[in-house]
Amino acid sequence: MTNVAWNSRELSVGQLAERSGVAVSALHFYESKGLIASRRTAGNQRRYSRDTLRRVAFIRLSQRLGIPLKTIKDALAELPENRTPTRDDWARLSAAWRGELDDRIEQLQRLRDDLTDCIGCGCLSLDRCALANPHDRLGTEGPGARRIDTRICVPTACR
């Protein structure tokens, strides 16, 4: 592991990757999407402010929650002067995402509970499908698996 001085104000892309646990390619991707920023040295090397570590941690945690990068970027853009999110920022932003996460949990629970049942795909090849979807009546509702909603959507937009 590379030692970075505790009082170092800037990190190279390799140091940021090592400290954050995020691949260099992912950091470059985040930068291309405007989620993080760097400055360039005279030798054209990237240098990140040390507080980018917290910003990357915020991005990664948000992604693990299933929040799309566009939503994360919009949330970070609300912060004054693109500063690093604070504990209060995280509390406010995560509270705003709660409804979306609750909807996603509900969808996943329905998907889990209906996994062994007829999904309404129209094949009628399973014995259960003849009972759950006789004569492919669900086919009139449109294409795809009609009994399991696999869409991940904005809260209340799917209802």
Legacy VTK file of the C-alpha trace (Angstrom):
# vtk DataFile Version 3.0
C-alpha trace
ASCII
DATASET POLYDATA
POINTS 159 float
0.000 0.000 0.000
1.250 3.423 -0.918
1.813 5.711 2.022
0.193 9.085 1.637
1.239 11.755 4.075
-1.598 12.506 6.446
-1.286 16.205 5.678
-1.105 15.790 1.901
-3.737 18.009 0.297
-3.741 16.244 -3.061
-3.754 12.665 -4.290
-2.715 11.149 -7.588
-5.303 9.035 -9.380
-3.466 5.894 -8.216
-3.452 7.053 -4.601
-7.138 7.976 -4.790
-7.931 4.567 -6.282
-5.969 2.763 -3.586
-7.422 4.760 -0.690
-11.019 4.638 -1.971
-10.989 1.045 -3.225
-12.285 2.220 -6.603
-10.558 1.315 -9.863
-8.681 4.037 -11.721
-10.973 3.475 -14.713
-14.030 4.114 -12.505
-12.471 7.340 -11.215
-11.854 8.465 -14.793
-15.478 7.583 -15.596
-16.762 9.547 -12.583
-14.692 12.498 -13.709
-15.997 12.264 -17.287
-19.548 12.351 -15.881
-18.809 15.407 -13.725
-19.111 13.595 -10.393
-15.556 14.392 -9.297
-12.961 16.877 -10.545
-9.205 17.059 -10.728
-6.604 19.579 -11.686
-3.752 18.852 -14.078
-0.100 19.253 -13.205
2.457 20.747 -15.576
3.153 17.128 -16.628
-0.584 16.640 -17.368
-1.131 14.295 -14.413
-4.390 14.351 -12.517
-4.396 15.583 -8.936
-7.462 15.258 -6.716
-8.105 17.215 -3.563
-8.070 14.970 -0.517
-11.765 15.544 0.154
-12.499 13.713 -3.116
-12.156 10.555 -0.992
-15.399 11.436 0.795
-17.083 12.372 -2.477
-16.125 8.992 -3.985
-17.372 7.202 -0.852
-20.672 9.105 -1.183
-20.966 8.063 -4.843
-20.171 4.416 -4.126
-22.592 4.154 -1.213
-25.325 5.816 -3.260
-24.673 3.351 -6.091
-24.881 0.414 -3.681
-28.310 1.697 -2.691
-29.256 1.541 -6.372
-29.342 5.283 -6.962
-28.592 6.089 -10.628
-25.477 8.154 -11.364
-27.595 10.931 -12.888
-29.495 11.282 -9.606
-26.225 11.233 -7.647
-24.777 13.909 -9.924
-27.873 16.083 -9.496
-27.643 15.683 -5.718
-23.962 16.636 -5.667
-24.668 19.622 -7.923
-27.008 21.002 -5.225
-24.062 21.415 -2.859
-22.553 24.905 -2.780
-19.359 25.259 -4.790
-19.319 21.499 -5.479
-18.091 20.886 -1.950
-17.813 17.475 -0.365
-21.042 16.172 1.204
-21.281 16.512 4.951
-23.168 14.277 7.373
-26.126 16.678 7.196
-26.019 16.599 3.383
-26.091 12.794 3.440
-29.046 12.794 5.853
-31.000 15.232 3.672
-30.219 13.504 0.363
-30.760 9.973 1.641
-34.112 11.019 3.132
-35.148 12.315 -0.294
-34.262 8.926 -1.831
-36.178 6.943 0.782
-39.422 6.755 -1.218
-37.626 5.506 -4.285
-35.807 2.894 -2.229
-39.047 1.789 -0.553
-40.649 1.339 -3.987
-37.641 -0.639 -5.209
-37.759 -2.883 -2.114
-41.470 -3.501 -2.681
-40.831 -4.397 -6.337
-38.017 -6.761 -5.394
-40.155 -8.454 -2.731
-42.942 -8.982 -5.284
-40.413 -10.348 -7.754
-39.005 -12.715 -5.112
-42.427 -13.908 -3.988
-43.694 -14.512 -7.531
-40.509 -16.090 -8.856
-41.847 -19.646 -8.858
-45.259 -18.720 -10.267
-46.388 -17.991 -13.806
-44.798 -14.709 -14.921
-47.276 -14.107 -17.746
-44.794 -14.393 -20.601
-47.306 -16.130 -22.883
-45.475 -19.431 -23.285
-48.137 -21.445 -21.402
-45.627 -24.287 -21.183
-45.785 -24.679 -17.409
-48.707 -26.436 -15.752
-49.219 -23.412 -13.483
-49.517 -21.033 -16.428
-52.706 -22.677 -17.657
-54.297 -21.733 -14.329
-52.699 -18.321 -13.807
-52.872 -17.145 -17.418
-55.490 -19.208 -19.270
-55.539 -18.710 -23.042
-52.737 -16.141 -22.616
-55.204 -13.466 -21.459
-52.263 -11.396 -20.173
-50.992 -11.080 -23.753
-53.659 -8.449 -24.363
-51.904 -6.192 -21.833
-48.743 -5.982 -23.917
-45.396 -7.707 -24.470
-43.122 -9.307 -21.908
-43.677 -10.839 -18.502
-46.934 -9.206 -17.396
-47.315 -10.635 -13.871
-43.977 -9.415 -12.576
-43.161 -5.733 -12.827
-39.391 -5.580 -13.235
-39.269 -1.863 -13.953
-37.316 0.275 -11.566
-38.999 3.642 -11.636
-39.518 6.907 -9.865
-41.769 6.556 -6.790
-45.488 6.689 -7.580
-44.815 6.764 -11.362
-45.415 3.010 -11.622
-48.670 2.972 -9.701
LINES 1 160
159 0 1 2 3 4 5 6 7 8 9 10 11 12 13 14 15 16 17 18 19 20 21 22 23 24 25 26 27 28 29 30 31 32 33 34 35 36 37 38 39 40 41 42 43 44 45 46 47 48 49 50 51 52 53 54 55 56 57 58 59 60 61 62 63 64 65 66 67 68 69 70 71 72 73 74 75 76 77 78 79 80 81 82 83 84 85 86 87 88 89 90 91 92 93 94 95 96 97 98 99 100 101 102 103 104 105 106 107 108 109 110 111 112 113 114 115 116 117 118 119 120 121 122 123 124 125 126 127 128 129 130 131 132 133 134 135 136 137 138 139 140 141 142 143 144 145 146 147 148 149 150 151 152 153 154 155 156 157 158
